[in-house]
Amino acid sequence: MHYVLFGLVAAGLVATAYARSDGDVPPPPPGVERPQYKITVSQNGKTLGSMIIELFPDVAPKHVANFDSLVSIGFYNGTA
């Protein structure tokens, strides 16, 4: 049991060691626009908050295109 707990704690420490703050995001290369999506989270009619998702087409162009196409058809509507 102690080995499992130690493993989970170690994995958590490693994961947080590589976390980045907002100030660590490099500016986009010239001519590249990074799209942003604002997501408002609500439950039972009460707004809980909002999140802004910024995508990096210069890093993952296929993932950005896929996410954008799913958002445009309303795939994520009502999933939160």
PDB file of N, CA, C and O in Angstrom, chain B, residues numbered from 101:
ATOM      1  N   MET B 101       0.828  -1.195   0.000  1.00  0.00           N
ATOM      2  CA  MET B 101       0.000   0.000   0.000  1.00  0.00           C
ATOM      3  C   MET B 101       0.872   1.259   0.000  1.00  0.00           C
ATOM      4  O   MET B 101       0.566   2.243  -0.673  1.00  0.00           O
ATOM      5  N   HIS B 102       1.951   1.207   0.760  1.00  0.00           N
ATOM      6  CA  HIS B 102       2.828   2.372   0.834  1.00  0.00           C
ATOM      7  C   HIS B 102       3.500   2.650  -0.501  1.00  0.00           C
ATOM      8  O   HIS B 102       3.750   3.805  -0.846  1.00  0.00           O
ATOM      9  N   TYR B 103       3.796   1.590  -1.256  1.00  0.00           N
ATOM     10  CA  TYR B 103       4.430   1.768  -2.561  1.00  0.00           C
ATOM     11  C   TYR B 103       3.485   2.457  -3.544  1.00  0.00           C
ATOM     12  O   TYR B 103       3.905   3.288  -4.349  1.00  0.00           O
ATOM     13  N   VAL B 104       2.213   2.101  -3.464  1.00  0.00           N
ATOM     14  CA  VAL B 104       1.223   2.732  -4.344  1.00  0.00           C
ATOM     15  C   VAL B 104       1.087   4.205  -3.996  1.00  0.00           C
ATOM     16  O   VAL B 104       1.085   5.056  -4.885  1.00  0.00           O
ATOM     17  N   LEU B 105       0.976   4.508  -2.725  1.00  0.00           N
ATOM     18  CA  LEU B 105       0.855   5.894  -2.291  1.00  0.00           C
ATOM     19  C   LEU B 105       2.093   6.696  -2.675  1.00  0.00           C
ATOM     20  O   LEU B 105       1.984   7.823  -3.157  1.00  0.00           O
ATOM     21  N   PHE B 106       3.267   6.112  -2.462  1.00  0.00           N
ATOM     22  CA  PHE B 106       4.509   6.787  -2.840  1.00  0.00           C
ATOM     23  C   PHE B 106       4.555   7.032  -4.347  1.00  0.00           C
ATOM     24  O   PHE B 106       4.970   8.104  -4.789  1.00  0.00           O
ATOM     25  N   GLY B 107       4.135   6.056  -5.127  1.00  0.00           N
ATOM     26  CA  GLY B 107       4.120   6.205  -6.584  1.00  0.00           C
ATOM     27  C   GLY B 107       3.185   7.310  -7.035  1.00  0.00           C
ATOM     28  O   GLY B 107       3.525   8.082  -7.932  1.00  0.00           O
ATOM     29  N   LEU B 108       2.016   7.398  -6.427  1.00  0.00           N
ATOM     30  CA  LEU B 108       1.068   8.460  -6.779  1.00  0.00           C
ATOM     31  C   LEU B 108       1.604   9.841  -6.409  1.00  0.00           C
ATOM     32  O   LEU B 108       1.471  10.789  -7.182  1.00  0.00           O
ATOM     33  N   VAL B 109       2.200   9.952  -5.247  1.00  0.00           N
ATOM     34  CA  VAL B 109       2.774  11.233  -4.826  1.00  0.00           C
ATOM     35  C   VAL B 109       3.924  11.625  -5.745  1.00  0.00           C
ATOM     36  O   VAL B 109       4.030  12.784  -6.146  1.00  0.00           O
ATOM     37  N   ALA B 110       4.779  10.675  -6.079  1.00  0.00           N
ATOM     38  CA  ALA B 110       5.904  10.964  -6.975  1.00  0.00           C
ATOM     39  C   ALA B 110       5.411  11.390  -8.351  1.00  0.00           C
ATOM     40  O   ALA B 110       5.948  12.329  -8.938  1.00  0.00           O
ATOM     41  N   ALA B 111       4.396  10.711  -8.868  1.00  0.00           N
ATOM     42  CA  ALA B 111       3.845  11.079 -10.176  1.00  0.00           C
ATOM     43  C   ALA B 111       3.237  12.476 -10.134  1.00  0.00           C
ATOM     44  O   ALA B 111       3.382  13.246 -11.083  1.00  0.00           O
ATOM     45  N   GLY B 112       2.563  12.805  -9.048  1.00  0.00           N
ATOM     46  CA  GLY B 112       1.991  14.143  -8.911  1.00  0.00           C
ATOM     47  C   GLY B 112       3.055  15.221  -8.854  1.00  0.00           C
ATOM     48  O   GLY B 112       2.892  16.286  -9.450  1.00  0.00           O
ATOM     49  N   LEU B 113       4.132  14.959  -8.150  1.00  0.00           N
ATOM     50  CA  LEU B 113       5.223  15.935  -8.074  1.00  0.00           C
ATOM     51  C   LEU B 113       5.894  16.134  -9.428  1.00  0.00           C
ATOM     52  O   LEU B 113       6.225  17.260  -9.798  1.00  0.00           O
ATOM     53  N   VAL B 114       6.093  15.059 -10.158  1.00  0.00           N
ATOM     54  CA  VAL B 114       6.705  15.170 -11.485  1.00  0.00           C
ATOM     55  C   VAL B 114       5.787  15.944 -12.421  1.00  0.00           C
ATOM     56  O   VAL B 114       6.252  16.784 -13.190  1.00  0.00           O
ATOM     57  N   ALA B 115       4.488  15.667 -12.362  1.00  0.00           N
ATOM     58  CA  ALA B 115       3.538  16.346 -13.241  1.00  0.00           C
ATOM     59  C   ALA B 115       3.485  17.843 -12.954  1.00  0.00           C
ATOM     60  O   ALA B 115       3.420  18.643 -13.887  1.00  0.00           O
ATOM     61  N   THR B 116       3.511  18.231 -11.694  1.00  0.00           N
ATOM     62  CA  THR B 116       3.440  19.654 -11.369  1.00  0.00           C
ATOM     63  C   THR B 116       4.765  20.360 -11.598  1.00  0.00           C
ATOM     64  O   THR B 116       4.794  21.581 -11.754  1.00  0.00           O
ATOM     65  N   ALA B 117       5.852  19.618 -11.622  1.00  0.00           N
ATOM     66  CA  ALA B 117       7.156  20.243 -11.863  1.00  0.00           C
ATOM     67  C   ALA B 117       7.247  20.814 -13.272  1.00  0.00           C
ATOM     68  O   ALA B 117       7.977  21.777 -13.507  1.00  0.00           O
ATOM     69  N   TYR B 118       6.517  20.233 -14.199  1.00  0.00           N
ATOM     70  CA  TYR B 118       6.557  20.690 -15.581  1.00  0.00           C
ATOM     71  C   TYR B 118       5.391  21.606 -15.938  1.00  0.00           C
ATOM     72  O   TYR B 118       5.213  21.935 -17.111  1.00  0.00           O
ATOM     73  N   ALA B 119       4.606  22.017 -14.974  1.00  0.00           N
ATOM     74  CA  ALA B 119       3.487  22.919 -15.233  1.00  0.00           C
ATOM     75  C   ALA B 119       4.005  24.292 -15.621  1.00  0.00           C
ATOM     76  O   ALA B 119       5.058  24.725 -15.151  1.00  0.00           O
ATOM     77  N   ARG B 120       3.258  24.976 -16.482  1.00  0.00           N
ATOM     78  CA  ARG B 120       3.668  26.300 -16.943  1.00  0.00           C
ATOM     79  C   ARG B 120       2.652  27.331 -16.467  1.00  0.00           C
ATOM     80  O   ARG B 120       1.464  27.034 -16.342  1.00  0.00           O
ATOM     81  N   SER B 121       3.122  28.523 -16.208  1.00  0.00           N
ATOM     82  CA  SER B 121       2.218  29.612 -15.873  1.00  0.00           C
ATOM     83  C   SER B 121       1.886  30.375 -17.145  1.00  0.00           C
ATOM     84  O   SER B 121       2.479  30.129 -18.195  1.00  0.00           O
ATOM     85  N   ASP B 122       0.930  31.311 -17.052  1.00  0.00           N
ATOM     86  CA  ASP B 122       0.533  32.090 -18.223  1.00  0.00           C
ATOM     87  C   ASP B 122       1.689  32.895 -18.795  1.00  0.00           C
ATOM     88  O   ASP B 122       1.722  33.150 -19.999  1.00  0.00           O
ATOM     89  N   GLY B 123       2.618  33.293 -17.974  1.00  0.00           N
ATOM     90  CA  GLY B 123       3.732  34.101 -18.439  1.00  0.00           C
ATOM     91  C   GLY B 123       4.765  33.318 -19.233  1.00  0.00           C
ATOM     92  O   GLY B 123       5.630  33.914 -19.874  1.00  0.00           O
ATOM     93  N   ASP B 124       4.689  31.993 -19.201  1.00  0.00           N
ATOM     94  CA  ASP B 124       5.673  31.163 -19.889  1.00  0.00           C
ATOM     95  C   ASP B 124       5.342  30.892 -21.353  1.00  0.00           C
ATOM     96  O   ASP B 124       6.159  30.306 -22.064  1.00  0.00           O
ATOM     97  N   VAL B 125       4.173  31.301 -21.815  1.00  0.00           N
ATOM     98  CA  VAL B 125       3.761  31.009 -23.189  1.00  0.00           C
ATOM     99  C   VAL B 125       4.478  31.961 -24.135  1.00  0.00           C
ATOM    100  O   VAL B 125       4.327  33.178 -24.022  1.00  0.00           O
ATOM    101  N   PRO B 126       5.255  31.421 -25.064  1.00  0.00           N
ATOM    102  CA  PRO B 126       5.971  32.297 -25.999  1.00  0.00           C
ATOM    103  C   PRO B 126       5.012  32.935 -26.997  1.00  0.00           C
ATOM    104  O   PRO B 126       3.962  32.366 -27.295  1.00  0.00           O
ATOM    105  N   PRO B 127       5.357  34.097 -27.510  1.00  0.00           N
ATOM    106  CA  PRO B 127       4.485  34.733 -28.500  1.00  0.00           C
ATOM    107  C   PRO B 127       4.470  33.914 -29.787  1.00  0.00           C
ATOM    108  O   PRO B 127       5.435  33.212 -30.087  1.00  0.00           O
ATOM    109  N   PRO B 128       3.376  34.000 -30.549  1.00  0.00           N
ATOM    110  CA  PRO B 128       3.308  33.232 -31.789  1.00  0.00           C
ATOM    111  C   PRO B 128       4.297  33.765 -32.819  1.00  0.00           C
ATOM    112  O   PRO B 128       4.658  34.941 -32.783  1.00  0.00           O
ATOM    113  N   PRO B 129       4.731  32.913 -33.727  1.00  0.00           N
ATOM    114  CA  PRO B 129       5.607  33.385 -34.801  1.00  0.00           C
ATOM    115  C   PRO B 129       4.885  34.423 -35.656  1.00  0.00           C
ATOM    116  O   PRO B 129       3.654  34.440 -35.687  1.00  0.00           O
ATOM    117  N   PRO B 130       5.612  35.275 -36.338  1.00  0.00           N
ATOM    118  CA  PRO B 130       4.966  36.280 -37.185  1.00  0.00           C
ATOM    119  C   PRO B 130       4.052  35.624 -38.220  1.00  0.00           C
ATOM    120  O   PRO B 130       4.422  34.641 -38.861  1.00  0.00           O
ATOM    121  N   GLY B 131       2.872  36.177 -38.368  1.00  0.00           N
ATOM    122  CA  GLY B 131       1.913  35.678 -39.348  1.00  0.00           C
ATOM    123  C   GLY B 131       1.050  34.532 -38.871  1.00  0.00           C
ATOM    124  O   GLY B 131       0.210  34.047 -39.628  1.00  0.00           O
ATOM    125  N   VAL B 132       1.231  34.078 -37.623  1.00  0.00           N
ATOM    126  CA  VAL B 132       0.431  32.975 -37.090  1.00  0.00           C
ATOM    127  C   VAL B 132      -0.512  33.530 -36.034  1.00  0.00           C
ATOM    128  O   VAL B 132      -0.083  34.158 -35.066  1.00  0.00           O
ATOM    129  N   GLU B 133      -1.799  33.291 -36.234  1.00  0.00           N
ATOM    130  CA  GLU B 133      -2.798  33.738 -35.269  1.00  0.00           C
ATOM    131  C   GLU B 133      -3.215  32.541 -34.425  1.00  0.00           C
ATOM    132  O   GLU B 133      -3.484  31.465 -34.958  1.00  0.00           O
ATOM    133  N   ARG B 134      -3.268  32.726 -33.122  1.00  0.00           N
ATOM    134  CA  ARG B 134      -3.680  31.657 -32.222  1.00  0.00           C
ATOM    135  C   ARG B 134      -5.135  31.885 -31.827  1.00  0.00           C
ATOM    136  O   ARG B 134      -5.432  32.813 -31.076  1.00  0.00           O
ATOM    137  N   PRO B 135      -6.044  31.050 -32.324  1.00  0.00           N
ATOM    138  CA  PRO B 135      -7.456  31.236 -31.994  1.00  0.00           C
ATOM    139  C   PRO B 135      -7.724  30.942 -30.523  1.00  0.00           C
ATOM    140  O   PRO B 135      -7.082  30.090 -29.909  1.00  0.00           O
ATOM    141  N   GLN B 136      -8.693  31.673 -29.979  1.00  0.00           N
ATOM    142  CA  GLN B 136      -9.094  31.474 -28.591  1.00  0.00           C
ATOM    143  C   GLN B 136     -10.591  31.206 -28.543  1.00  0.00           C
ATOM    144  O   GLN B 136     -11.358  31.780 -29.315  1.00  0.00           O
ATOM    145  N   TYR B 137     -10.996  30.338 -27.640  1.00  0.00           N
ATOM    146  CA  TYR B 137     -12.399  30.009 -27.431  1.00  0.00           C
ATOM    147  C   TYR B 137     -12.732  30.253 -25.971  1.00  0.00           C
ATOM    148  O   TYR B 137     -12.003  29.818 -25.080  1.00  0.00           O
ATOM    149  N   LYS B 138     -13.838  30.952 -25.726  1.00  0.00           N
ATOM    150  CA  LYS B 138     -14.285  31.199 -24.354  1.00  0.00           C
ATOM    151  C   LYS B 138     -15.409  30.219 -24.049  1.00  0.00           C
ATOM    152  O   LYS B 138     -16.396  30.144 -24.780  1.00  0.00           O
ATOM    153  N   ILE B 139     -15.252  29.477 -22.976  1.00  0.00           N
ATOM    154  CA  ILE B 139     -16.229  28.482 -22.563  1.00  0.00           C
ATOM    155  C   ILE B 139     -16.801  28.920 -21.222  1.00  0.00           C
ATOM    156  O   ILE B 139     -16.061  29.107 -20.256  1.00  0.00           O
ATOM    157  N   THR B 140     -18.117  29.083 -21.166  1.00  0.00           N
ATOM    158  CA  THR B 140     -18.791  29.446 -19.930  1.00  0.00           C
ATOM    159  C   THR B 140     -19.382  28.180 -19.325  1.00  0.00           C
ATOM    160  O   THR B 140     -20.130  27.460 -19.986  1.00  0.00           O
ATOM    161  N   VAL B 141     -19.050  27.915 -18.080  1.00  0.00           N
ATOM    162  CA  VAL B 141     -19.505  26.712 -17.388  1.00  0.00           C
ATOM    163  C   VAL B 141     -20.648  27.094 -16.462  1.00  0.00           C
ATOM    164  O   VAL B 141     -20.529  28.018 -15.656  1.00  0.00           O
ATOM    165  N   SER B 142     -21.761  26.368 -16.586  1.00  0.00           N
ATOM    166  CA  SER B 142     -22.905  26.629 -15.713  1.00  0.00           C
ATOM    167  C   SER B 142     -23.518  25.302 -15.283  1.00  0.00           C
ATOM    168  O   SER B 142     -23.384  24.280 -15.956  1.00  0.00           O
ATOM    169  N   GLN B 143     -24.194  25.354 -14.137  1.00  0.00           N
ATOM    170  CA  GLN B 143     -24.860  24.171 -13.614  1.00  0.00           C
ATOM    171  C   GLN B 143     -26.174  24.604 -13.001  1.00  0.00           C
ATOM    172  O   GLN B 143     -26.204  25.500 -12.158  1.00  0.00           O
ATOM    173  N   ASN B 144     -27.247  23.982 -13.412  1.00  0.00           N
ATOM    174  CA  ASN B 144     -28.594  24.310 -12.939  1.00  0.00           C
ATOM    175  C   ASN B 144     -28.914  25.787 -13.127  1.00  0.00           C
ATOM    176  O   ASN B 144     -29.547  26.397 -12.265  1.00  0.00           O
ATOM    177  N   GLY B 145     -28.489  26.360 -14.230  1.00  0.00           N
ATOM    178  CA  GLY B 145     -28.776  27.751 -14.539  1.00  0.00           C
ATOM    179  C   GLY B 145     -27.868  28.757 -13.856  1.00  0.00           C
ATOM    180  O   GLY B 145     -28.000  29.956 -14.100  1.00  0.00           O
ATOM    181  N   LYS B 146     -26.966  28.316 -13.020  1.00  0.00           N
ATOM    182  CA  LYS B 146     -26.046  29.217 -12.323  1.00  0.00           C
ATOM    183  C   LYS B 146     -24.679  29.162 -12.995  1.00  0.00           C
ATOM    184  O   LYS B 146     -24.109  28.084 -13.166  1.00  0.00           O
ATOM    185  N   THR B 147     -24.156  30.324 -13.376  1.00  0.00           N
ATOM    186  CA  THR B 147     -22.846  30.387 -14.015  1.00  0.00           C
ATOM    187  C   THR B 147     -21.762  30.162 -12.971  1.00  0.00           C
ATOM    188  O   THR B 147     -21.695  30.868 -11.965  1.00  0.00           O
ATOM    189  N   LEU B 148     -20.917  29.172 -13.221  1.00  0.00           N
ATOM    190  CA  LEU B 148     -19.842  28.837 -12.291  1.00  0.00           C
ATOM    191  C   LEU B 148     -18.535  29.525 -12.642  1.00  0.00           C
ATOM    192  O   LEU B 148     -17.661  29.680 -11.788  1.00  0.00           O
ATOM    193  N   GLY B 149     -18.398  29.935 -13.889  1.00  0.00           N
ATOM    194  CA  GLY B 149     -17.172  30.599 -14.315  1.00  0.00           C
ATOM    195  C   GLY B 149     -16.946  30.405 -15.796  1.00  0.00           C
ATOM    196  O   GLY B 149     -17.776  29.830 -16.501  1.00  0.00           O
ATOM    197  N   SER B 150     -15.818  30.889 -16.251  1.00  0.00           N
ATOM    198  CA  SER B 150     -15.497  30.731 -17.667  1.00  0.00           C
ATOM    199  C   SER B 150     -14.018  30.393 -17.822  1.00  0.00           C
ATOM    200  O   SER B 150     -13.192  30.697 -16.961  1.00  0.00           O
ATOM    201  N   MET B 151     -13.714  29.753 -18.952  1.00  0.00           N
ATOM    202  CA  MET B 151     -12.346  29.374 -19.282  1.00  0.00           C
ATOM    203  C   MET B 151     -12.046  29.880 -20.685  1.00  0.00           C
ATOM    204  O   MET B 151     -12.935  29.948 -21.533  1.00  0.00           O
ATOM    205  N   ILE B 152     -10.815  30.228 -20.917  1.00  0.00           N
ATOM    206  CA  ILE B 152     -10.382  30.606 -22.258  1.00  0.00           C
ATOM    207  C   ILE B 152      -9.372  29.567 -22.719  1.00  0.00           C
ATOM    208  O   ILE B 152      -8.361  29.324 -22.061  1.00  0.00           O
ATOM    209  N   ILE B 153      -9.666  28.959 -23.860  1.00  0.00           N
ATOM    210  CA  ILE B 153      -8.776  27.956 -24.440  1.00  0.00           C
ATOM    211  C   ILE B 153      -8.072  28.588 -25.622  1.00  0.00           C
ATOM    212  O   ILE B 153      -8.721  29.059 -26.556  1.00  0.00           O
ATOM    213  N   GLU B 154      -6.750  28.604 -25.589  1.00  0.00           N
ATOM    214  CA  GLU B 154      -5.950  29.134 -26.694  1.00  0.00           C
ATOM    215  C   GLU B 154      -5.313  27.961 -27.418  1.00  0.00           C
ATOM    216  O   GLU B 154      -4.701  27.092 -26.798  1.00  0.00           O
ATOM    217  N   LEU B 155      -5.462  27.944 -28.729  1.00  0.00           N
ATOM    218  CA  LEU B 155      -4.923  26.857 -29.538  1.00  0.00           C
ATOM    219  C   LEU B 155      -3.639  27.292 -30.226  1.00  0.00           C
ATOM    220  O   LEU B 155      -3.425  28.480 -30.466  1.00  0.00           O
ATOM    221  N   PHE B 156      -2.792  26.332 -30.539  1.00  0.00           N
ATOM    222  CA  PHE B 156      -1.479  26.594 -31.119  1.00  0.00           C
ATOM    223  C   PHE B 156      -1.364  25.930 -32.492  1.00  0.00           C
ATOM    224  O   PHE B 156      -0.836  24.822 -32.592  1.00  0.00           O
ATOM    225  N   PRO B 157      -1.848  26.584 -33.550  1.00  0.00           N
ATOM    226  CA  PRO B 157      -1.782  25.967 -34.880  1.00  0.00           C
ATOM    227  C   PRO B 157      -0.361  25.793 -35.392  1.00  0.00           C
ATOM    228  O   PRO B 157      -0.119  24.952 -36.257  1.00  0.00           O
ATOM    229  N   ASP B 158       0.578  26.569 -34.876  1.00  0.00           N
ATOM    230  CA  ASP B 158       1.967  26.405 -35.296  1.00  0.00           C
ATOM    231  C   ASP B 158       2.594  25.148 -34.693  1.00  0.00           C
ATOM    232  O   ASP B 158       3.608  24.661 -35.194  1.00  0.00           O
ATOM    233  N   VAL B 159       2.000  24.622 -33.624  1.00  0.00           N
ATOM    234  CA  VAL B 159       2.521  23.429 -32.966  1.00  0.00           C
ATOM    235  C   VAL B 159       1.739  22.173 -33.386  1.00  0.00           C
ATOM    236  O   VAL B 159       2.331  21.129 -33.661  1.00  0.00           O
ATOM    237  N   ALA B 160       0.404  22.287 -33.432  1.00  0.00           N
ATOM    238  CA  ALA B 160      -0.443  21.125 -33.734  1.00  0.00           C
ATOM    239  C   ALA B 160      -1.557  21.527 -34.700  1.00  0.00           C
ATOM    240  O   ALA B 160      -2.708  21.647 -34.281  1.00  0.00           O
ATOM    241  N   PRO B 161      -1.247  21.736 -35.972  1.00  0.00           N
ATOM    242  CA  PRO B 161      -2.254  22.239 -36.913  1.00  0.00           C
ATOM    243  C   PRO B 161      -3.441  21.301 -37.119  1.00  0.00           C
ATOM    244  O   PRO B 161      -4.568  21.770 -37.279  1.00  0.00           O
ATOM    245  N   LYS B 162      -3.216  20.000 -37.120  1.00  0.00           N
ATOM    246  CA  LYS B 162      -4.330  19.062 -37.328  1.00  0.00           C
ATOM    247  C   LYS B 162      -5.281  19.049 -36.133  1.00  0.00           C
ATOM    248  O   LYS B 162      -6.497  18.974 -36.310  1.00  0.00           O
ATOM    249  N   HIS B 163      -4.744  19.122 -34.935  1.00  0.00           N
ATOM    250  CA  HIS B 163      -5.586  19.145 -33.741  1.00  0.00           C
ATOM    251  C   HIS B 163      -6.405  20.429 -33.681  1.00  0.00           C
ATOM    252  O   HIS B 163      -7.576  20.403 -33.301  1.00  0.00           O
ATOM    253  N   VAL B 164      -5.799  21.542 -34.051  1.00  0.00           N
ATOM    254  CA  VAL B 164      -6.515  22.819 -34.061  1.00  0.00           C
ATOM    255  C   VAL B 164      -7.639  22.775 -35.085  1.00  0.00           C
ATOM    256  O   VAL B 164      -8.752  23.214 -34.796  1.00  0.00           O
ATOM    257  N   ALA B 165      -7.368  22.255 -36.270  1.00  0.00           N
ATOM    258  CA  ALA B 165      -8.398  22.165 -37.306  1.00  0.00           C
ATOM    259  C   ALA B 165      -9.535  21.252 -36.862  1.00  0.00           C
ATOM    260  O   ALA B 165     -10.703  21.559 -37.103  1.00  0.00           O
ATOM    261  N   ASN B 166      -9.210  20.137 -36.219  1.00  0.00           N
ATOM    262  CA  ASN B 166     -10.237  19.216 -35.740  1.00  0.00           C
ATOM    263  C   ASN B 166     -11.082  19.867 -34.649  1.00  0.00           C
ATOM    264  O   ASN B 166     -12.310  19.784 -34.693  1.00  0.00           O
ATOM    265  N   PHE B 167     -10.450  20.508 -33.678  1.00  0.00           N
ATOM    266  CA  PHE B 167     -11.182  21.170 -32.596  1.00  0.00           C
ATOM    267  C   PHE B 167     -12.078  22.269 -33.153  1.00  0.00           C
ATOM    268  O   PHE B 167     -13.231  22.399 -32.742  1.00  0.00           O
ATOM    269  N   ASP B 168     -11.555  23.059 -34.084  1.00  0.00           N
ATOM    270  CA  ASP B 168     -12.329  24.143 -34.683  1.00  0.00           C
ATOM    271  C   ASP B 168     -13.545  23.601 -35.430  1.00  0.00           C
ATOM    272  O   ASP B 168     -14.629  24.178 -35.340  1.00  0.00           O
ATOM    273  N   SER B 169     -13.382  22.510 -36.161  1.00  0.00           N
ATOM    274  CA  SER B 169     -14.519  21.948 -36.893  1.00  0.00           C
ATOM    275  C   SER B 169     -15.574  21.403 -35.933  1.00  0.00           C
ATOM    276  O   SER B 169     -16.769  21.541 -36.194  1.00  0.00           O
ATOM    277  N   LEU B 170     -15.157  20.789 -34.833  1.00  0.00           N
ATOM    278  CA  LEU B 170     -16.117  20.279 -33.854  1.00  0.00           C
ATOM    279  C   LEU B 170     -16.856  21.410 -33.149  1.00  0.00           C
ATOM    280  O   LEU B 170     -18.054  21.298 -32.885  1.00  0.00           O
ATOM    281  N   VAL B 171     -16.159  22.488 -32.845  1.00  0.00           N
ATOM    282  CA  VAL B 171     -16.810  23.640 -32.218  1.00  0.00           C
ATOM    283  C   VAL B 171     -17.822  24.260 -33.176  1.00  0.00           C
ATOM    284  O   VAL B 171     -18.917  24.636 -32.760  1.00  0.00           O
ATOM    285  N   SER B 172     -17.467  24.369 -34.449  1.00  0.00           N
ATOM    286  CA  SER B 172     -18.348  25.034 -35.414  1.00  0.00           C
ATOM    287  C   SER B 172     -19.643  24.260 -35.652  1.00  0.00           C
ATOM    288  O   SER B 172     -20.652  24.868 -36.008  1.00  0.00           O
ATOM    289  N   ILE B 173     -19.649  22.931 -35.466  1.00  0.00           N
ATOM    290  CA  ILE B 173     -20.893  22.170 -35.635  1.00  0.00           C
ATOM    291  C   ILE B 173     -21.635  21.987 -34.313  1.00  0.00           C
ATOM    292  O   ILE B 173     -22.675  21.329 -34.276  1.00  0.00           O
ATOM    293  N   GLY B 174     -21.112  22.563 -33.224  1.00  0.00           N
ATOM    294  CA  GLY B 174     -21.782  22.500 -31.931  1.00  0.00           C
ATOM    295  C   GLY B 174     -21.594  21.185 -31.192  1.00  0.00           C
ATOM    296  O   GLY B 174     -22.417  20.829 -30.348  1.00  0.00           O
ATOM    297  N   PHE B 175     -20.536  20.468 -31.491  1.00  0.00           N
ATOM    298  CA  PHE B 175     -20.288  19.161 -30.883  1.00  0.00           C
ATOM    299  C   PHE B 175     -20.196  19.241 -29.361  1.00  0.00           C
ATOM    300  O   PHE B 175     -20.660  18.333 -28.671  1.00  0.00           O
ATOM    301  N   TYR B 176     -19.614  20.297 -28.833  1.00  0.00           N
ATOM    302  CA  TYR B 176     -19.387  20.408 -27.393  1.00  0.00           C
ATOM    303  C   TYR B 176     -20.527  21.104 -26.650  1.00  0.00           C
ATOM    304  O   TYR B 176     -20.467  21.230 -25.427  1.00  0.00           O
ATOM    305  N   ASN B 177     -21.550  21.552 -27.347  1.00  0.00           N
ATOM    306  CA  ASN B 177     -22.664  22.238 -26.691  1.00  0.00           C
ATOM    307  C   ASN B 177     -23.370  21.291 -25.720  1.00  0.00           C
ATOM    308  O   ASN B 177     -23.743  20.176 -26.084  1.00  0.00           O
ATOM    309  N   GLY B 178     -23.543  21.742 -24.502  1.00  0.00           N
ATOM    310  CA  GLY B 178     -24.253  20.966 -23.497  1.00  0.00           C
ATOM    311  C   GLY B 178     -23.458  19.826 -22.888  1.00  0.00           C
ATOM    312  O   GLY B 178     -24.041  18.969 -22.223  1.00  0.00           O
ATOM    313  N   THR B 179     -22.155  19.786 -23.089  1.00  0.00           N
ATOM    314  CA  THR B 179     -21.366  18.682 -22.541  1.00  0.00           C
ATOM    315  C   THR B 179     -20.790  18.985 -21.167  1.00  0.00           C
ATOM    316  O   THR B 179     -20.294  18.077 -20.501  1.00  0.00           O
ATOM    317  N   ALA B 180     -20.841  20.215 -20.733  1.00  0.00           N
ATOM    318  CA  ALA B 180     -20.255  20.552 -19.436  1.00  0.00           C
ATOM    319  C   ALA B 180     -21.317  20.580 -18.362  1.00  0.00           C
ATOM    320  O   ALA B 180     -21.012  20.846 -17.199  1.00  0.00           O
TER     321      ALA B 180
END
